[in-house]
Amino acid sequence: MERIKAEIGSIIEKPFLILCEGKDAELFLIHYLNSEALQEEPRFSNDIQVFGFNGNDTLRKSLGVLLNTEGFEQVSRILVVRDAEKDPDAASKSIQMAFRRCGLSAPTDCNVWAESTDNNIKAAYTLFPTCASEPTPGTLEDLCWQILAEDNADTVKEAINGFLEDLKLEYDRSFPREFKARLHTYFSITDSYVSLKIGEAAKAGAFDWSADALLPFRELIQEGFSGDYQ
C-alpha cells in the first residue's frame, strides 16, 4: 500500500523515519520507496515514514519537533536527506550540528550510521545527488536528470544541453540554477510531464527507479533500516 506523506507534527506510525528537505524530495522518496524496483523488500514500503522539512536552515527545529511527536518512542532509525548544493562539506557540518543540538549522536560522515547511547536511536544522513559515501556538489534535480525513464532520454538531454549552451553563447542568457532549467525544460517538452513538479513527475512515471544512480541510497537503507541491524 502506498505510503501517505506525513507532515512534521503528524503522528509517527513507523520505526524507520526519513526526514528530507522539501515537498519535492518528500514525494520523490515516497514514490521510490513504493516503486516496483523495491517491491521484493516489503520494509521499504511498510516500515518507513517520510517527513519533509521546509529548508536547510529549519532542520534543527524540525528534528526537535520530530523528537517530541506522538509515536516517537517506537523510532529506532532516523535518516536525514538534503541537497549537497555547492559545498558537500558545509552541508555535512550543518546536518551534524543539527543532530548534536537535538541530543542525537552525529554521524561522522555521509552514509555512516551512528547510535545515540542514551536512546538507542541510530541516525545517518546522505546528500543528493549521489547519496553516496563521497558526496559531490549538486541537488535532487541533478539526480532526477540522471534517472529519467524514457527510452530516448539521453538524446533529448543532449539536445537540451546544446539548447541552453546556445542561449548562453548567442543570446547572453544566464542560468544561475541550471540544474532546474535542464530538468524542467525536459518536463516541458514531454506531454506526460509538462508543468509537473518533481514529486508529481515521480508519480507520473518520469523516473527509472531501478537506475544505478539510486543504488547507494538503496544500500544505505538496506544497511540501516534492516530489522536485524546490529
N, C-alpha and C positions, 0 to 999 in steps of 0.2 A: 504493500500500500504506500502511495507517495506521501512523503513527509510534508506536513503543512508547515509553512515557515513560522518561526517563533520570534516575537519581538522581545527585546530586553524588558524584563518585568513580568513576562508570561510565566506560567507555572512550568517548572522543569520536570520533564517526564522521562528522560533518558539518562543513562550513566555516562555517556560519552558526549561531550559538547565541543562544537566548533564555533568560535567567535571570530567573525570576519568583518572586513571593512566594506560597508556599503551594501545597499539593497541588491545591486547587480551581482556582487560576489555571493551574497546570501542565496539568491535564486540559482545562480550558476552551480553552486555546490550542491544545493538540494537536488537539482536535476541530474547532476553527475552521480550522486550517491544512490539515486533511484534508477539509474540507467541500466540497460541490458548488459552493458560491459561488466557490471558488478553484481549481477543478479545471482551468480553462483555462491556469493558470500553474503548471507542474509543480514549480517550485523551492519553492513553499510547502510541499509535502508531501515533496519529495525531498531538499532541501538544508538543511533547518532541523532542529536538535535542541533540544528543550526540557528545561531543568533547573529544578528547584524549590529554593528555599531556605526555611528554616523561619520566618523572621521578619525584619522590617526591621533589627533590631539584629545579625543574623548575616550581612548582605550582604557586608561586607568579608571575613569569614572564608571565605564561600562562593566569592567571586571568587578569593581566594588559592588555595583548593583546586582550582578550575577551571583556573587557570593552570598548575598542576602535575599535571594529569590526563593520562594516556596519550592521545595523539592530538591534544593541543592545538596541536602545530606546524602543523596544517593549517587552523587557525581564522583567518579574516580579518575576521569581524564578530561583535560581541557587543552584544546589546540587553537592557537591564535593564528590567523592568516591575514596578511595585508600585502600591499604592493611594496616592492623594494624601492620603487621610484628611481631617483638618480644616484642614491647612496645606500647600498645594502647595509653597510656598517652602521650608519646612523639609524636606519630602520631597526636593526637588531638591538641596538642600545636602547632605543625608545621602548621597545617591547619588554626587554629585560627589566628596565626601570619600572614599568607598569606592573609587572609581576611582583617585584620586590615590595613596592609600595602597597600592594594588596595582601601581603603576607604569604605569598607563594614563592617557592624556590624558583629562581630564574634559570632557565636552561643556559648552558654555557655557550651554545651556538645554535645555528639554524638546524632543524631536524634532529635535535637531541632531546630526549625525554628526561626530565628532572623530577624527582619526587620530593614533595614537601613532607618532612618527617612528622610535623605536628598534626596533619590532617590526612595523610596518605593519598593525597591527590598528585597525580603525575601530570606534568604540563610540558608543552612544547610549542614551538612556533615555526612557521615557514613563510616564505616570501614568494609572491608572484613576481616574474612569470615562470621561473624554473621549478619552484617548490623543491629545491634540491639542497644538499648539504653545503654546496658552494654557490650561494645566490649570485645573480647578476642583476644589474640595473634593469628596470622595466616595470610593467604593470600587468593586470589581468588582461587588458586589451592585447598585449603582446602575446600572451598565452593563447587567447582566442584566435588570433591571427594564424598561429601555428596549427591549430586543430580544426580548421574549417572542413566540413564534411563533404562538400560537393566534389564530384569526380574531376571537374575542371578547375578546382580552386587554385592550383598553382599557376595555371595560365592566366586566370583573372587577376591574381595577386601581382604577377609580373607586370601586367598592363596598368594596374592601379599605381604601382611604384613608379612606372615610367610617366604616367599622367601627372602625378604630384611633382616629380622632378622637373617636368616641362613647365609646370606652373611656377616653380621657384626660379628657373633659369630664364624663361621667356617673359614672364609677367611679374617678376619680383614679388611673388606671393610667399609668405612665410607661414609655417605651421608649427607653432610652439608646442602643440600636443599632437604631433604627427601620428602617434600610436592610435589616437582616437580617430583622426581623419582617415587613416587607411582602413580601419575596420568598418567604420560607418559608411564609407564610400562603397565598400563591398556589400554591406547590407542594402544600401540604397539602389543598387543595380541588380538586386536579386528579388524577384517578385515575392518569394516566401518570407523575406526578412526586412523588406523596405519599411523604414520608420521604427523598427523594433529596437528596444534596448537590449543589452546583453542577456539579462535574465529572461526576457521574452523570447529572444532568439534561441536560447538554450532549450526552452520548452518547445519551440517550433522545429527543432532538429538541426540547427545550424552547425553543431559541433560533433566531431568524431570522438566519442568517449573512450574508445579503445586506442587512441593515439599514443605513441611512445612518449610524447611530451608530458603526459599525465602519470607516467609510471612512478616517478619519485614521490608524488603526492599519495598515490595508492599504497606504495610501500611504507610510507610514514604512518598511514592509518592502520595498515596491517600490523605493523610493529607495536604501535601504542594502544590501539583500540581493541586488541585481541582480549577475549575474556580470560585467557590463561596467561596474560602477560605478567612477567615476574620482574 
